[in-house]
Amino acid sequence: MSTQEQTSKLRVVIAGGGVAGLEAALALGELAPGLTATTVLAPNSEFVDRPMTVREPFAYPQANRYALEPIVRDAGAELVADELAWVDPVKRVVHTRSDGELEYDVLVLALGARITPRYKHAITIDDRQLDETLHGLIQDVEEGYVKSVAFVAPGRMAWPLPLYELALMTSTRAFDMDVEVDITIVTPEDSPLAIFGSLASSAIGDRLTKAKIKTITSAYAEIPRTGEIVINPGDRYLKVDRVVALPELYGPSVRGVPLSEHGFLRVDSHCKLVDMEGIYAAGDATEFAIKHGGVSSQQADAAAESIAALAGAPLTPQQFHPVIRGMLLTGEEPLYLTARITGGQGFSSEITDEPTWSPPSKVASKYLAPYLAAQAPATR
């Protein structure tokens, strides 16, 4: 490629090799072919289907893993194996951990959030190493050593679905092993998975009741000692053998760009950073309250459409209007939940036994999910 051809293209740097980053790269390759020179900056060499790691402690096969470089290459982009250190928005330069520099016309920050344990005396869910973290607990349940488990969501919740999945799959495994275990979910939500609206929440509540899982809602928990939970309001007290908790999430705190509360990035309806030129953000790094791979991909699509239009593609960029699609793993047949979101609340929700989107992956995305579904097993 000649220097003239390179400089005529919009230089796009995508920082992040997760759902949002790869969705943005694939979207740009589809929407603006030949109009952008895209670089994906990522420290990871593979992409992991992280929402499916929730099954691994229960002896299911590992979640699919894909080499990152072929995905980036098929998107028409270049992969740089490094990590973002800081941004110079005046010179439009990304500085990397290894002292590299990448010039950009447009930057997409798809860095994810920082996972932070909320409770010292609990097992914290981390989908990067879930099998390692929970395998011992599930084994103790199977062998009858653990008689009671509480699954706790902190006040500043991460995506709540894994908490319910782990509770339901633990209940199913205990039933299959013919052992009794007392399972409780403690959550600040008004009702189980309230984000999906009243219809879906009611159905989930019925499923939990059938599985003999107790649910304490509108509850804010503290865990002062191992196995002891104090629940407010009401100063209630719960004693269990083990506690499993969701983490709290914090933003990546990128130096050089404005940050909102807890280090997250504030974006407009096209996922462009507010009051910043040439910088977009998508995924868990943004201040949007719902942290979910499907939402991340929709943000990436909105950003990619806006960037493609800047590059000269003949399209009208659509604003980010989130639709939440969640597959709830239960240990039996999964349930499929859908909700259109406004103001952080679910409405127009539904729950079905069959998927209402295709391909029926855990993360419903316009470009990445079909791409991965088309890959031969040998490439995973």
N, C-alpha and C positions, 0 to 999 in steps of 0.2 A: 504493500500500500504506500502510495507516495505521501510526502509531507503535506502537500496541498489537499489530498483527499482526507487525511487525518484531521487537519485543522478545520475543514468544512463541516465536520460532524460535531454534534453536541457532546462534549466530554462529560460522561456520567460516572461517578464513583458511588458504588453501593457498599456501605460498611455493614457487614453481617452476612453470615452464611446459613441462617436459619430459614424458617418459613417465609417471613416477610422479605428477606433479601433475595431469596431464590424466586419467589413469586414476582417481585419487581423486575428481576433480570429477564425472566421468561416473558413477562408481559411486554417489556420494551422490545424484545426480539420479535414479538408478534405484531405489535402496534406501530413500531417505527423502524422497520428493517432498513439498514443502510443509512439511517439518519443519526444514529448515536454511536459513539465509541465508548463502550461500557466496561468498567473494571469492577470486579467484585473483590473486596478486601475482607478476608476472613481467616481466623487462626485455625479453624477446624478443617480436617481433610476429608471428613465424611458428614453426610446428613443423616440424622437418626430420626425415625418416626416416633418422637418422644411420647406422644399421648398413648401409644400402645405399650410402653414399658410398664404400665400399671399392672399388666398381666404377668410379668416375669417372675415375681415372688411366688406365684402359684403354679410354677413348673410349666407354663406355656412356653412356646418357642420365643426366642429373642425378637424384639421389634426389628423391623427391616432397617437396614443400614445401606446407604448408597454413597459411592465415591463422589466427592463434591466436584472435582474437576470436569468430568464428562457433562454434568448438568449445566455448569457454567458455560462450557464450550458449546453445547447444543443451543444455549440461549444467545449465542453470538457474542459472548463476552469473554474477558480475560480474567483469570484468577490470580490474585496476589496473596500468597500465604503469609499474612502478617496481621497485626491488630492495630486498630485506631488508638492513637495516644491523645492527640488534641487537634483542634481545627483552627485554622487562621481564616476567618470568613472575609477579611479584607482582601487578602491576596488570593483567596480561593484555593487553599492548599490544605490537604490532609497530611498530618504528620503521623508516622507509624511508630510502634514500639521499638523497632530495630533502626530508628533514625532515618527511615525512608520518607520520601515526599511524593504525593500524588496531586497533581493539579486537576481542578475540576471546573466545569461550568455549572453543573448541578450535582449536589451531594444528597444521597439518601441514607439516613441513619436508621438502620434496622438491627440494632444492637441487642435487643432483648432487655430484660430486667435483671437486677441482682437479687438472688434468692438469699433471704436472711432468716435464720431460725428465730421464732418469736419466744419459744419456751425452752428454758434450759433443761427441764425435767421431762422432756417428751422426745419421741422419735419424730424428726422433721421429714416430711415428704419432699424428696428431691428426685425428679424424674430422670436426672442424669445418672443416678446410681441407685435406683429403687430396689432392684433385686438384692444388691448387697446390703441395703439398709433394712429391708423387711423380711428377708428370707428366714432369719432366725426366729422372728416373731411368729410367722405362719407355721413354721415347723413345731414350735412350742404349742400353738393352738391345736395342730393335728394330733400331737401326742398327749394332749390333755393337761399340760402343765399350766397353761394360761386359761383362766376361767372367765375373765372379763377384760374388755378392751373398750376404750373411749376414743372416738375420732373427733378431733377438735379443730374448729376454724377460728382463727383470731379475729379481732375486731376489724383489722385491715386485711380483708380476705384476698387471697389469690383466687384463681379460677376454681370453683368449689367442686366440679364434677369428680375429680379423682378421689375426694374424700368419701363420696357416696359409693363410688365403684369399689374402693377398697373395703368398705363396710359390708357391701352386698356380697362381694366375692369371698370375704372371710366367713360370712355366715353360711354361704353355699359350701365352702370347703369343710367347715365344721360339721354340717349336716351329712356330707358325703362320708366323713370319717366317723360318723356316729358319736360325736362328742358334743357336749353342751358348752356354749360360750355366751356370755351376756355382753351384747354389743350396744353401745350408746353413741349417738351423734350429737355433738354440742355445737351449735351454730348461731351466729348473730342474725341470720336470715329470719324473716317473718314466717316463712314456711319452707319446706324442703325444695331446694333449687328454685327459689322464688323468681329468679331472673327469667325463667321460661314462662312465667305467667301462671294464673290460678289453675287452669285446666291441667297443664302438665304437672304442676306442683302437687295437685290432689292425687293424680295417678301415681306419682313417685311415693307420696305418703302411704298410699294403699300397698304398694310393693314393699315398702319398709316394714309396715305392720305385718304383712304376710310372712316376712323373713324374721319376725320377732325382734326387729331392731328398734330400740327406743330413740326418739328424736326430741331433743330439748332445743327449742327455737327462741329467737329474741334473747339469746344468752351470750354474755361476755365472760370468758373464762380466764382464770389465773391458775397457774399450776405451781404452788409454792414448794411442793416436795414431790418426789417420785410417787406416782400413782394417786395423788390427791388433787382434786379439781375443785376450785371455789367458783361458783357460778353466780353472776349478778345480772339483773337485779334480784333481790331476795336473799342474798347471802346463803345460797344453797351449797351443799357439799356432796361430792361424789368420790367414792373410793373404788379404784380399779387396779387390776394387775399391770396393765400397760396403757400408755397414752400415745396416740399417733396424731400429729398435728400438721396442718398446712403451714407453709412458711409465710412470712410477709415479703412483699416485693417492693423494691426501691429502683428508681431510675438509674441509668448508667452514669449520670453526672459528667457529661461530656464537657471538657474544658474548651472554651472558646465560643460556646453557644448559650443562649439564655435558657435557664431551667425554671420549671415551676416547682411546686411543693414536692419534697422527697426525691428531687433529682430527675423528675420526668420531663418530657419535652411537650410543649404546647403547640398544637397544630390547628390549622383552619379546616374547612370542609373539604379541601383538596389535599389535605395532609402536608401542607407547606408550613414550616415553622412560622409562627406569628412574629411579625416585625423583622423577618430575616429574608434576604434575597438569596435565591439559589439553593436553599437547603430544605429538604423534605424529611419526614420521619414516618415510620410505620412499625406496627407491632407493639410488644410489651414495653418498649422504651417510651411510648407516648403516654400522656396523662389520662387517656381514655380509660375509664374505670374497669372495663371488662377485659381481662387478659386471656385471650383464647386464640388459637392458631387460625381459625376461620376468620375472626375479626382482623387479625394481622394481615391475612392475605387480601381482605377487602380494602384495608388501608393502603396496602402496596399497589393494588389495582388503581385506586383513585390517584395516588401519586404518579404512577406510571402513565396514566392517561394525560395528566397535566404536563408531564415532562415530554411525552410524545408530541403533544400539541406545540410545545416550545420548540421542538426539533423540526417542526414543519409537517407532521403527519396530519392528514385531513380528517380530523375528528373533533368532536366537542366533548371536553372532559366532563365526566359525571362526578357529582359530589359523593362523599362517603356517607352511605346510609346502611348501617349495619343490620345484617340478618344473622342470628345465631343459630347454628346447626350443630347439635351435639349428639354423639353416639354414647349412650350410657351402657358400659359393660357391667353385667350383673352376676357373672358366673354361670348363667344360663343363656337364653337368647337375649341379645342386646335390645335396648329401646332407642328410638330415634326421636329427638326433640328439636323443635323449631320455634323460634320467636323473633318477631321484628321488634327492635329495641328503639325506644325513645326516652330520653331523660334518665337512662339507667334502669328503666323498668321494662318488663316483658309485656307484650300485648299481641293479640292475634297469634296465640301460641297453639301448638298441636303436639301430640305424642302418638307415635305409631310403632307397630311391630316390624314394619318394612321401611327401608330408607326412602326418603322423598327427594334425594339428590343423587347425582351420579358423577363419578364413581362414589360408592358409599363408604368413603374413608372417614377416619376420625377427624381429619382437618379437611373441610370442604373448601376447595380453592378452585379458581377458574382455570389456572394454567398449571400449577405445580401438581395437583392431584391427578389430572389426566396424564401428565407426563410420567409420573412415577408408576401409575397403573400400567402404562404401556411398556415398562422396562422388563426385560427378561429376568427370571429369578437369578441367573448367574451374575447379573450386574449388581445385585443388591448386596 
